[in-house]
Amino acid sequence: MLNRLVVATLPLVPKSVVRQFANRYIAGETLADAVRCVRQLNSETVCATLDVLGEDITTKEEAVVSRNHSIQVLHTITREKLDSNLSIKLTSLGLKMGLDFCTDNVREVLKVAAGYGTFVRFDMEDSSCTSDTITIFQRLQEEFPNTGIVLQAYMRRSENDVRMLLKASTNFRLCKGIYKEPPHIAFQGREEVQRNYLTLLELMLRNNSYVGIATHDTVLVDGALRIIGKFGLKKSGYEFQMLLGVRPELRRKLVREGHKVRLYVPFGEHWYGYSTRRFKENPEIAGYVFKALFTRNA
């Protein structure tokens, strides 16, 4: 309860203090920082997906800059021989400025990725973006098959979205979902979200989809392993995915057991919004920020 209270007061906490604890969630502000982070992960037999932070854009010019940043990441992944994919948020590429404009920007990114053979994941954002994100993904999926999309288990619509996307042999990342949504849009209780997550995962795997099982929840990891065993899946048929800085002991355990693990590695100047969302998802980390306010000068 105390940690949740801290989350509510985070806007009052100096950014310099938040940054101390944000460092566990972000690779840094520069692409060079991200390269160093991914190299270290690769040395630990962990792969990555890189994400350029900065979805809160307001102009088409900013969207073009964001597009060019993603393209630069693709060049760097290949040049540096990194075991990494690219994740993109469509709001950073102009989603709020029109579907056609955003589609054109995404297509430019995917053209470069296709030339390198690099996989690109369409991230999912809040519910105002869900339909448009799926629409653009479907527009481009046939032209660029080395792509995938994220679906969120707390969204009530997700089962219908899974069934629709299964028709095109979609590659999924399945996560719980982090954005605050009203009850008519998203499940609110932890256990009902867990149940829906495992229902969706079983539906995906039963239909031979490759799934990035994105979770830090032991209940869901154990449930996923049961489903994998039930279907007798090879370890090449799925992967576990986690956020940088969250539950490294679970990640190491999965790697030791021979599972493929991919970490989501965000970087960039727009670290504050991303980090505060992570604090909201993991309130115990926010508690560390609270304690730091009273101990940093001790």
C-alpha positions as protocol buffer text, in pm:
chain_id: "A"
residue {
  index: 1
  type: MET
  ca { x: 0 y: 0 z: 0 }
}
residue {
  index: 2
  type: LEU
  ca { x: 286 y: 236 z: 84 }
}
residue {
  index: 3
  type: ASN
  ca { x: 453 y: 165 z: -250 }
}
residue {
  index: 4
  type: ARG
  ca { x: 129 y: 240 z: -435 }
}
residue {
  index: 5
  type: LEU
  ca { x: 104 y: 568 z: -248 }
}
residue {
  index: 6
  type: VAL
  ca { x: 456 y: 647 z: -364 }
}
residue {
  index: 7
  type: VAL
  ca { x: 353 y: 580 z: -725 }
}
residue {
  index: 8
  type: ALA
  ca { x: 73 y: 833 z: -689 }
}
residue {
  index: 9
  type: THR
  ca { x: 320 y: 1099 z: -571 }
}
residue {
  index: 10
  type: LEU
  ca { x: 594 y: 1029 z: -830 }
}
residue {
  index: 11
  type: PRO
  ca { x: 527 y: 1356 z: -1019 }
}
residue {
  index: 12
  type: LEU
  ca { x: 657 y: 1537 z: -709 }
}
residue {
  index: 13
  type: VAL
  ca { x: 983 y: 1341 z: -699 }
}
residue {
  index: 14
  type: PRO
  ca { x: 1284 y: 1516 z: -859 }
}
residue {
  index: 15
  type: LYS
  ca { x: 1372 y: 1365 z: -1196 }
}
residue {
  index: 16
  type: SER
  ca { x: 1732 y: 1324 z: -1084 }
}
residue {
  index: 17
  type: VAL
  ca { x: 1617 y: 1083 z: -813 }
}
residue {
  index: 18
  type: VAL
  ca { x: 1383 y: 894 z: -1044 }
}
residue {
  index: 19
  type: ARG
  ca { x: 1670 y: 860 z: -1290 }
}
residue {
  index: 20
  type: GLN
  ca { x: 1883 y: 671 z: -1039 }
}
residue {
  index: 21
  type: PHE
  ca { x: 1626 y: 394 z: -1033 }
}
residue {
  index: 22
  type: ALA
  ca { x: 1520 y: 427 z: -1396 }
}
residue {
  index: 23
  type: ASN
  ca { x: 1869 y: 313 z: -1495 }
}
residue {
  index: 24
  type: ARG
  ca { x: 1773 y: -48 z: -1428 }
}
residue {
  index: 25
  type: TYR
  ca { x: 1495 y: -24 z: -1688 }
}
residue {
  index: 26
  type: ILE
  ca { x: 1671 y: 162 z: -1969 }
}
residue {
  index: 27
  type: ALA
  ca { x: 1996 y: 99 z: -2153 }
}
residue {
  index: 28
  type: GLY
  ca { x: 2082 y: 470 z: -2158 }
}
residue {
  index: 29
  type: GLU
  ca { x: 2010 y: 778 z: -2363 }
}
residue {
  index: 30
  type: THR
  ca { x: 2220 y: 694 z: -2670 }
}
residue {
  index: 31
  type: LEU
  ca { x: 2235 y: 418 z: -2928 }
}
residue {
  index: 32
  type: ALA
  ca { x: 2591 y: 349 z: -2817 }
}
residue {
  index: 33
  type: ASP
  ca { x: 2455 y: 279 z: -2467 }
}
residue {
  index: 34
  type: ALA
  ca { x: 2202 y: 39 z: -2616 }
}
residue {
  index: 35
  type: VAL
  ca { x: 2469 y: -144 z: -2816 }
}
residue {
  index: 36
  type: ARG
  ca { x: 2677 y: -199 z: -2502 }
}
residue {
  index: 37
  type: CYS
  ca { x: 2373 y: -331 z: -2318 }
}
residue {
  index: 38
  type: VAL
  ca { x: 2275 y: -574 z: -2594 }
}
residue {
  index: 39
  type: ARG
  ca { x: 2631 y: -698 z: -2630 }
}
residue {
  index: 40
  type: GLN
  ca { x: 2635 y: -782 z: -2260 }
}
residue {
  index: 41
  type: LEU
  ca { x: 2301 y: -964 z: -2286 }
}
residue {
  index: 42
  type: ASN
  ca { x: 2418 y: -1157 z: -2591 }
}
residue {
  index: 43
  type: SER
  ca { x: 2725 y: -1268 z: -2397 }
}
residue {
  index: 44
  type: GLU
  ca { x: 2482 y: -1415 z: -2141 }
}
residue {
  index: 45
  type: THR
  ca { x: 2296 y: -1611 z: -2415 }
}
residue {
  index: 46
  type: VAL
  ca { x: 2008 y: -1366 z: -2408 }
}
residue {
  index: 47
  type: CYS
  ca { x: 1874 y: -1192 z: -2717 }
}
residue {
  index: 48
  type: ALA
  ca { x: 1710 y: -850 z: -2730 }
}
residue {
  index: 49
  type: THR
  ca { x: 1462 y: -625 z: -2896 }
}
residue {
  index: 50
  type: LEU
  ca { x: 1559 y: -258 z: -2915 }
}
residue {
  index: 51
  type: ASP
  ca { x: 1308 y: 22 z: -2868 }
}
residue {
  index: 52
  type: VAL
  ca { x: 1372 y: 391 z: -2929 }
}
residue {
  index: 53
  type: LEU
  ca { x: 1175 y: 576 z: -2662 }
}
residue {
  index: 54
  type: GLY
  ca { x: 963 y: 875 z: -2752 }
}
residue {
  index: 55
  type: GLU
  ca { x: 604 y: 795 z: -2845 }
}
residue {
  index: 56
  type: ASP
  ca { x: 467 y: 1130 z: -2723 }
}
residue {
  index: 57
  type: ILE
  ca { x: 523 y: 1322 z: -3044 }
}
residue {
  index: 58
  type: THR
  ca { x: 304 y: 1605 z: -3168 }
}
residue {
  index: 59
  type: THR
  ca { x: 421 y: 1683 z: -3524 }
}
residue {
  index: 60
  type: LYS
  ca { x: 485 y: 1502 z: -3850 }
}
residue {
  index: 61
  type: GLU
  ca { x: 841 y: 1628 z: -3841 }
}
residue {
  index: 62
  type: GLU
  ca { x: 897 y: 1451 z: -3511 }
}
residue {
  index: 63
  type: ALA
  ca { x: 749 y: 1133 z: -3657 }
}
residue {
  index: 64
  type: VAL
  ca { x: 997 y: 1144 z: -3944 }
}
residue {
  index: 65
  type: VAL
  ca { x: 1283 y: 1192 z: -3697 }
}
residue {
  index: 66
  type: SER
  ca { x: 1157 y: 891 z: -3502 }
}
residue {
  index: 67
  type: ARG
  ca { x: 1136 y: 687 z: -3822 }
}
residue {
  index: 68
  type: ASN
  ca { x: 1495 y: 774 z: -3904 }
}
residue {
  index: 69
  type: HIS
  ca { x: 1605 y: 675 z: -3552 }
}
residue {
  index: 70
  type: SER
  ca { x: 1447 y: 331 z: -3599 }
}
residue {
  index: 71
  type: ILE
  ca { x: 1621 y: 294 z: -3934 }
}
residue {
  index: 72
  type: GLN
  ca { x: 1951 y: 388 z: -3770 }
}
residue {
  index: 73
  type: VAL
  ca { x: 1892 y: 116 z: -3512 }
}
residue {
  index: 74
  type: LEU
  ca { x: 1841 y: -139 z: -3791 }
}
residue {
  index: 75
  type: HIS
  ca { x: 2169 y: -38 z: -3957 }
}
residue {
  index: 76
  type: THR
  ca { x: 2345 y: -66 z: -3621 }
}
residue {
  index: 77
  type: ILE
  ca { x: 2204 y: -409 z: -3535 }
}
residue {
  index: 78
  type: THR
  ca { x: 2350 y: -546 z: -3857 }
}
residue {
  index: 79
  type: ARG
  ca { x: 2679 y: -354 z: -3844 }
}
residue {
  index: 80
  type: GLU
  ca { x: 2746 y: -454 z: -3484 }
}
residue {
  index: 81
  type: LYS
  ca { x: 2624 y: -813 z: -3538 }
}
residue {
  index: 82
  type: LEU
  ca { x: 2380 y: -792 z: -3247 }
}
residue {
  index: 83
  type: ASP
  ca { x: 2129 y: -1065 z: -3170 }
}
residue {
  index: 84
  type: SER
  ca { x: 1839 y: -824 z: -3158 }
}
residue {
  index: 85
  type: ASN
  ca { x: 1507 y: -737 z: -3315 }
}
residue {
  index: 86
  type: LEU
  ca { x: 1346 y: -393 z: -3336 }
}
residue {
  index: 87
  type: SER
  ca { x: 1027 y: -290 z: -3157 }
}
residue {
  index: 88
  type: ILE
  ca { x: 826 y: 9 z: -3279 }
}
residue {
  index: 89
  type: LYS
  ca { x: 544 y: 211 z: -3122 }
}
residue {
  index: 90
  type: LEU
  ca { x: 319 y: 351 z: -3392 }
}
residue {
  index: 91
  type: THR
  ca { x: 239 y: 671 z: -3205 }
}
residue {
  index: 92
  type: SER
  ca { x: 606 y: 762 z: -3241 }
}
residue {
  index: 93
  type: LEU
  ca { x: 565 y: 715 z: -3616 }
}
residue {
  index: 94
  type: GLY
  ca { x: 261 y: 938 z: -3654 }
}
residue {
  index: 95
  type: LEU
  ca { x: -36 y: 716 z: -3568 }
}
residue {
  index: 96
  type: LYS
  ca { x: -232 y: 1010 z: -3427 }
}
residue {
  index: 97
  type: MET
  ca { x: -168 y: 1206 z: -3747 }
}
residue {
  index: 98
  type: GLY
  ca { x: -340 y: 969 z: -3984 }
}
residue {
  index: 99
  type: LEU
  ca { x: -327 y: 603 z: -4080 }
}
residue {
  index: 100
  type: ASP
  ca { x: -184 y: 665 z: -4426 }
}
residue {
  index: 101
  type: PHE
  ca { x: 95 y: 889 z: -4296 }
}
residue {
  index: 102
  type: CYS
  ca { x: 185 y: 639 z: -4026 }
}
residue {
  index: 103
  type: THR
  ca { x: 167 y: 344 z: -4267 }
}
residue {
  index: 104
  type: ASP
  ca { x: 411 y: 516 z: -4502 }
}
residue {
  index: 105
  type: ASN
  ca { x: 656 y: 576 z: -4216 }
}
residue {
  index: 106
  type: VAL
  ca { x: 631 y: 218 z: -4094 }
}
residue {
  index: 107
  type: ARG
  ca { x: 677 y: 87 z: -4448 }
}
residue {
  index: 108
  type: GLU
  ca { x: 1006 y: 277 z: -4478 }
}
residue {
  index: 109
  type: VAL
  ca { x: 1129 y: 113 z: -4157 }
}
residue {
  index: 110
  type: LEU
  ca { x: 1017 y: -232 z: -4271 }
}
residue {
  index: 111
  type: LYS
  ca { x: 1188 y: -196 z: -4609 }
}
residue {
  index: 112
  type: VAL
  ca { x: 1523 y: -151 z: -4436 }
}
residue {
  index: 113
  type: ALA
  ca { x: 1450 y: -435 z: -4193 }
}
residue {
  index: 114
  type: ALA
  ca { x: 1358 y: -667 z: -4479 }
}
residue {
  index: 115
  type: GLY
  ca { x: 1687 y: -589 z: -4652 }
}
residue {
  index: 116
  type: TYR
  ca { x: 1874 y: -704 z: -4343 }
}
residue {
  index: 117
  type: GLY
  ca { x: 1640 y: -988 z: -4250 }
}
residue {
  index: 118
  type: THR
  ca { x: 1567 y: -823 z: -3914 }
}
residue {
  index: 119
  type: PHE
  ca { x: 1239 y: -895 z: -3737 }
}
residue {
  index: 120
  type: VAL
  ca { x: 1022 y: -598 z: -3635 }
}
residue {
  index: 121
  type: ARG
  ca { x: 761 y: -609 z: -3360 }
}
residue {
  index: 122
  type: PHE
  ca { x: 462 y: -372 z: -3356 }
}
residue {
  index: 123
  type: ASP
  ca { x: 420 y: -270 z: -2991 }
}
residue {
  index: 124
  type: MET
  ca { x: 72 y: -214 z: -2851 }
}
residue {
  index: 125
  type: GLU
  ca { x: -22 y: 100 z: -2662 }
}
residue {
  index: 126
  type: ASP
  ca { x: -340 y: 216 z: -2487 }
}
residue {
  index: 127
  type: SER
  ca { x: -686 y: 118 z: -2607 }
}
residue {
  index: 128
  type: SER
  ca { x: -725 y: 429 z: -2825 }
}
residue {
  index: 129
  type: CYS
  ca { x: -451 y: 285 z: -3048 }
}
residue {
  index: 130
  type: THR
  ca { x: -547 y: -83 z: -3061 }
}
residue {
  index: 131
  type: SER
  ca { x: -767 y: -94 z: -3370 }
}
residue {
  index: 132
  type: ASP
  ca { x: -546 y: 139 z: -3573 }
}
residue {
  index: 133
  type: THR
  ca { x: -230 y: -52 z: -3477 }
}
residue {
  index: 134
  type: ILE
  ca { x: -387 y: -380 z: -3590 }
}
residue {
  index: 135
  type: THR
  ca { x: -511 y: -217 z: -3911 }
}
residue {
  index: 136
  type: ILE
  ca { x: -164 y: -92 z: -4008 }
}
residue {
  index: 137
  type: PHE
  ca { x: -7 y: -423 z: -3912 }
}
residue {
  index: 138
  type: GLN
  ca { x: -251 y: -610 z: -4135 }
}
residue {
  index: 139
  type: ARG
  ca { x: -191 y: -366 z: -4421 }
}
residue {
  index: 140
  type: LEU
  ca { x: 180 y: -446 z: -4414 }
}
residue {
  index: 141
  type: GLN
  ca { x: 192 y: -805 z: -4290 }
}
residue {
  index: 142
  type: GLU
  ca { x: 171 y: -974 z: -4629 }
}
residue {
  index: 143
  type: GLU
  ca { x: 431 y: -741 z: -4783 }
}
residue {
  index: 144
  type: PHE
  ca { x: 661 y: -779 z: -4481 }
}
residue {
  index: 145
  type: PRO
  ca { x: 605 y: -1121 z: -4321 }
}
residue {
  index: 146
  type: ASN
  ca { x: 907 y: -1090 z: -4087 }
}
residue {
  index: 147
  type: THR
  ca { x: 695 y: -890 z: -3845 }
}
residue {
  index: 148
  type: GLY
  ca { x: 480 y: -951 z: -3539 }
}
residue {
  index: 149
  type: ILE
  ca { x: 239 y: -774 z: -3309 }
}
residue {
  index: 150
  type: VAL
  ca { x: 174 y: -741 z: -2937 }
}
residue {
  index: 151
  type: LEU
  ca { x: -160 y: -825 z: -2777 }
}
residue {
  index: 152
  type: GLN
  ca { x: -253 y: -751 z: -2417 }
}
residue {
  index: 153
  type: ALA
  ca { x: -422 y: -1013 z: -2201 }
}
residue {
  index: 154
  type: TYR
  ca { x: -612 y: -763 z: -1990 }
}
residue {
  index: 155
  type: MET
  ca { x: -802 y: -632 z: -2293 }
}
residue {
  index: 156
  type: ARG
  ca { x: -1147 y: -786 z: -2323 }
}
residue {
  index: 157
  type: ARG
  ca { x: -1127 y: -773 z: -2702 }
}
residue {
  index: 158
  type: SER
  ca { x: -801 y: -969 z: -2727 }
}
residue {
  index: 159
  type: GLU
  ca { x: -951 y: -1314 z: -2781 }
}
residue {
  index: 160
  type: ASN
  ca { x: -1140 y: -1189 z: -3086 }
}
residue {
  index: 161
  type: ASP
  ca { x: -822 y: -1017 z: -3209 }
}
residue {
  index: 162
  type: VAL
  ca { x: -624 y: -1339 z: -3167 }
}
residue {
  index: 163
  type: ARG
  ca { x: -878 y: -1540 z: -3365 }
}
residue {
  index: 164
  type: MET
  ca { x: -876 y: -1282 z: -3645 }
}
residue {
  index: 165
  type: LEU
  ca { x: -496 y: -1258 z: -3661 }
}
residue {
  index: 166
  type: LEU
  ca { x: -448 y: -1636 z: -3650 }
}
residue {
  index: 167
  type: LYS
  ca { x: -586 y: -1651 z: -4004 }
}
residue {
  index: 168
  type: ALA
  ca { x: -262 y: -1493 z: -4127 }
}
residue {
  index: 169
  type: SER
  ca { x: -17 y: -1705 z: -3922 }
}
residue {
  index: 170
  type: THR
  ca { x: 71 y: -1411 z: -3701 }
}
residue {
  index: 171
  type: ASN
  ca { x: 377 y: -1397 z: -3475 }
}
residue {
  index: 172
  type: PHE
  ca { x: 258 y: -1269 z: -3135 }
}
residue {
  index: 173
  type: ARG
  ca { x: 404 y: -1117 z: -2824 }
}
residue {
  index: 174
  type: LEU
  ca { x: 155 y: -1172 z: -2542 }
}
residue {
  index: 175
  type: CYS
  ca { x: 179 y: -946 z: -2237 }
}
residue {
  index: 176
  type: LYS
  ca { x: -57 y: -855 z: -1954 }
}
residue {
  index: 177
  type: GLY
  ca { x: -94 y: -487 z: -2041 }
}
residue {
  index: 178
  type: ILE
  ca { x: 11 y: -184 z: -1839 }
}
residue {
  index: 179
  type: TYR
  ca { x: -201 y: 115 z: -1945 }
}
residue {
  index: 180
  type: LYS
  ca { x: -485 y: 212 z: -1712 }
}
residue {
  index: 181
  type: GLU
  ca { x: -813 y: 119 z: -1881 }
}
residue {
  index: 182
  type: PRO
  ca { x: -1176 y: 127 z: -1762 }
}
residue {
  index: 183
  type: PRO
  ca { x: -1352 y: -199 z: -1662 }
}
residue {
  index: 184
  type: HIS
  ca { x: -1561 y: -218 z: -1979 }
}
residue {
  index: 185
  type: ILE
  ca { x: -1240 y: -229 z: -2186 }
}
residue {
  index: 186
  type: ALA
  ca { x: -1000 y: -426 z: -1967 }
}
residue {
  index: 187
  type: PHE
  ca { x: -1013 y: -688 z: -1694 }
}
residue {
  index: 188
  type: GLN
  ca { x: -918 y: -531 z: -1361 }
}
residue {
  index: 189
  type: GLY
  ca { x: -841 y: -822 z: -1129 }
}
residue {
  index: 190
  type: ARG
  ca { x: -501 y: -992 z: -1120 }
}
residue {
  index: 191
  type: GLU
  ca { x: -644 y: -1344 z: -1133 }
}
residue {
  index: 192
  type: GLU
  ca { x: -884 y: -1276 z: -1420 }
}
residue {
  index: 193
  type: VAL
  ca { x: -599 y: -1123 z: -1620 }
}
residue {
  index: 194
  type: GLN
  ca { x: -387 y: -1430 z: -1547 }
}
residue {
  index: 195
  type: ARG
  ca { x: -669 y: -1662 z: -1657 }
}
residue {
  index: 196
  type: ASN
  ca { x: -720 y: -1473 z: -1980 }
}
residue {
  index: 197
  type: TYR
  ca { x: -346 y: -1465 z: -2047 }
}
residue {
  index: 198
  type: LEU
  ca { x: -323 y: -1844 z: -2029 }
}
residue {
  index: 199
  type: THR
  ca { x: -641 y: -1885 z: -2236 }
}
residue {
  index: 200
  type: LEU
  ca { x: -496 y: -1665 z: -2511 }
}
residue {
  index: 201
  type: LEU
  ca { x: -156 y: -1832 z: -2493 }
}
residue {
  index: 202
  type: GLU
  ca { x: -308 y: -2176 z: -2531 }
}
residue {
  index: 203
  type: LEU
  ca { x: -515 y: -2055 z: -2827 }
}
residue {
  index: 204
  type: MET
  ca { x: -206 y: -1914 z: -2997 }
}
residue {
  index: 205
  type: LEU
  ca { x: 15 y: -2217 z: -2938 }
}
residue {
  index: 206
  type: ARG
  ca { x: -258 y: -2465 z: -3029 }
}
residue {
  index: 207
  type: ASN
  ca { x: -274 y: -2294 z: -3368 }
}
residue {
  index: 208
  type: ASN
  ca { x: 104 y: -2317 z: -3420 }
}
residue {
  index: 209
  type: SER
  ca { x: 177 y: -1947 z: -3377 }
}
residue {
  index: 210
  type: TYR
  ca { x: 521 y: -1844 z: -3261 }
}
residue {
  index: 211
  type: VAL
  ca { x: 470 y: -1656 z: -2935 }
}
residue {
  index: 212
  type: GLY
  ca { x: 689 y: -1426 z: -2731 }
}
residue {
  index: 213
  type: ILE
  ca { x: 562 y: -1516 z: -2383 }
}
residue {
  index: 214
  type: ALA
  ca { x: 616 y: -1177 z: -2221 }
}
residue {
  index: 215
  type: THR
  ca { x: 576 y: -1196 z: -1844 }
}
residue {
  index: 216
  type: HIS
  ca { x: 757 y: -1173 z: -1511 }
}
residue {
  index: 217
  type: ASP
  ca { x: 470 y: -1342 z: -1328 }
}
residue {
  index: 218
  type: THR
  ca { x: 571 y: -1680 z: -1186 }
}
residue {
  index: 219
  type: VAL
  ca { x: 210 y: -1802 z: -1213 }
}
residue {
  index: 220
  type: LEU
  ca { x: 211 y: -1728 z: -1586 }
}
residue {
  index: 221
  type: VAL
  ca { x: 558 y: -1871 z: -1646 }
}
residue {
  index: 222
  type: ASP
  ca { x: 455 y: -2195 z: -1476 }
}
residue {
  index: 223
  type: GLY
  ca { x: 127 y: -2197 z: -1667 }
}
residue {
  index: 224
  type: ALA
  ca { x: 308 y: -2138 z: -1994 }
}
residue {
  index: 225
  type: LEU
  ca { x: 545 y: -2427 z: -1925 }
}
residue {
  index: 226
  type: ARG
  ca { x: 245 y: -2653 z: -1861 }
}
residue {
  index: 227
  type: ILE
  ca { x: 90 y: -2554 z: -2194 }
}
residue {
  index: 228
  type: ILE
  ca { x: 421 y: -2603 z: -2375 }
}
residue {
  index: 229
  type: GLY
  ca { x: 449 y: -2950 z: -2223 }
}
residue {
  index: 230
  type: LYS
  ca { x: 87 y: -3030 z: -2306 }
}
residue {
  index: 231
  type: PHE
  ca { x: 146 y: -2962 z: -2674 }
}
residue {
  index: 232
  type: GLY
  ca { x: 495 y: -3113 z: -2675 }
}
residue {
  index: 233
  type: LEU
  ca { x: 642 y: -2799 z: -2827 }
}
residue {
  index: 234
  type: LYS
  ca { x: 1005 y: -2776 z: -2925 }
}
residue {
  index: 235
  type: LYS
  ca { x: 1202 y: -2492 z: -2771 }
}
residue {
  index: 236
  type: SER
  ca { x: 1229 y: -2337 z: -3117 }
}
residue {
  index: 237
  type: GLY
  ca { x: 851 y: -2282 z: -3121 }
}
residue {
  index: 238
  type: TYR
  ca { x: 832 y: -2001 z: -2866 }
}
residue {
  index: 239
  type: GLU
  ca { x: 1040 y: -1770 z: -2651 }
}
residue {
  index: 240
  type: PHE
  ca { x: 1008 y: -1598 z: -2317 }
}
residue {
  index: 241
  type: GLN
  ca { x: 1034 y: -1221 z: -2311 }
}
residue {
  index: 242
  type: MET
  ca { x: 1106 y: -987 z: -2022 }
}
residue {
  index: 243
  type: LEU
  ca { x: 1180 y: -622 z: -1958 }
}
residue {
  index: 244
  type: LEU
  ca { x: 1533 y: -505 z: -1897 }
}
residue {
  index: 245
  type: GLY
  ca { x: 1592 y: -482 z: -1524 }
}
residue {
  index: 246
  type: VAL
  ca { x: 1295 y: -687 z: -1409 }
}
residue {
  index: 247
  type: ARG
  ca { x: 1342 y: -1023 z: -1232 }
}
residue {
  index: 248
  type: PRO
  ca { x: 1688 y: -1110 z: -1365 }
}
residue {
  index: 249
  type: GLU
  ca { x: 1690 y: -1423 z: -1145 }
}
residue {
  index: 250
  type: LEU
  ca { x: 1386 y: -1559 z: -1334 }
}
residue {
  index: 251
  type: ARG
  ca { x: 1550 y: -1479 z: -1664 }
}
residue {
  index: 252
  type: ARG
  ca { x: 1866 y: -1665 z: -1565 }
}
residue {
  index: 253
  type: LYS
  ca { x: 1662 y: -1965 z: -1450 }
}
residue {
  index: 254
  type: LEU
  ca { x: 1482 y: -1987 z: -1786 }
}
residue {
  index: 255
  type: VAL
  ca { x: 1812 y: -1960 z: -1973 }
}
residue {
  index: 256
  type: ARG
  ca { x: 1964 y: -2237 z: -1762 }
}
residue {
  index: 257
  type: GLU
  ca { x: 1668 y: -2458 z: -1848 }
}
residue {
  index: 258
  type: GLY
  ca { x: 1736 y: -2406 z: -2218 }
}
residue {
  index: 259
  type: HIS
  ca { x: 1455 y: -2168 z: -2305 }
}
residue {
  index: 260
  type: LYS
  ca { x: 1512 y: -1880 z: -2544 }
}
residue {
  index: 261
  type: VAL
  ca { x: 1482 y: -1549 z: -2360 }
}
residue {
  index: 262
  type: ARG
  ca { x: 1459 y: -1204 z: -2518 }
}
residue {
  index: 263
  type: LEU
  ca { x: 1485 y: -879 z: -2322 }
}
residue {
  index: 264
  type: TYR
  ca { x: 1308 y: -560 z: -2419 }
}
residue {
  index: 265
  type: VAL
  ca { x: 1581 y: -294 z: -2424 }
}
residue {
  index: 266
  type: PRO
  ca { x: 1455 y: 66 z: -2439 }
}
residue {
  index: 267
  type: PHE
  ca { x: 1683 y: 364 z: -2476 }
}
residue {
  index: 268
  type: GLY
  ca { x: 1666 y: 731 z: -2558 }
}
residue {
  index: 269
  type: GLU
  ca { x: 1613 y: 1078 z: -2420 }
}
residue {
  index: 270
  type: HIS
  ca { x: 1246 y: 1015 z: -2342 }
}
residue {
  index: 271
  type: TRP
  ca { x: 1320 y: 783 z: -2049 }
}
residue {
  index: 272
  type: TYR
  ca { x: 1103 y: 951 z: -1786 }
}
residue {
  index: 273
  type: GLY
  ca { x: 757 y: 854 z: -1914 }
}
residue {
  index: 274
  type: TYR
  ca { x: 866 y: 498 z: -1980 }
}
residue {
  index: 275
  type: SER
  ca { x: 1023 y: 460 z: -1638 }
}
residue {
  index: 276
  type: THR
  ca { x: 726 y: 596 z: -1446 }
}
residue {
  index: 277
  type: ARG
  ca { x: 502 y: 345 z: -1626 }
}
residue {
  index: 278
  type: ARG
  ca { x: 739 y: 70 z: -1511 }
}
residue {
  index: 279
  type: PHE
  ca { x: 712 y: 201 z: -1153 }
}
residue {
  index: 280
  type: LYS
  ca { x: 335 y: 184 z: -1178 }
}
residue {
  index: 281
  type: GLU
  ca { x: 361 y: -175 z: -1298 }
}
residue {
  index: 282
  type: ASN
  ca { x: 608 y: -264 z: -1020 }
}
residue {
  index: 283
  type: PRO
  ca { x: 520 y: -44 z: -721 }
}
residue {
  index: 284
  type: GLU
  ca { x: 788 y: -203 z: -503 }
}
residue {
  index: 285
  type: ILE
  ca { x: 1051 y: -32 z: -720 }
}
residue {
  index: 286
  type: ALA
  ca { x: 881 y: 302 z: -659 }
}
residue {
  index: 287
  type: GLY
  ca { x: 933 y: 234 z: -289 }
}
residue {
  index: 288
  type: TYR
  ca { x: 1308 y: 243 z: -346 }
}
residue {
  index: 289
  type: VAL
  ca { x: 1272 y: 594 z: -492 }
}
residue {
  index: 290
  type: PHE
  ca { x: 1082 y: 700 z: -181 }
}
residue {
  index: 291
  type: LYS
  ca { x: 1355 y: 566 z: 47 }
}
residue {
  index: 292
  type: ALA
  ca { x: 1623 y: 739 z: -158 }
}
residue {
  index: 293
  type: LEU
  ca { x: 1467 y: 1078 z: -90 }
}
residue {
  index: 294
  type: PHE
  ca { x: 1547 y: 1031 z: 279 }
}
residue {
  index: 295
  type: THR
  ca { x: 1880 y: 850 z: 255 }
}
residue {
  index: 296
  type: ARG
  ca { x: 2071 y: 1015 z: -30 }
}
residue {
  index: 297
  type: ASN
  ca { x: 2209 y: 1286 z: 198 }
}
residue {
  index: 298
  type: ALA
  ca { x: 2266 y: 1058 z: 496 }
}
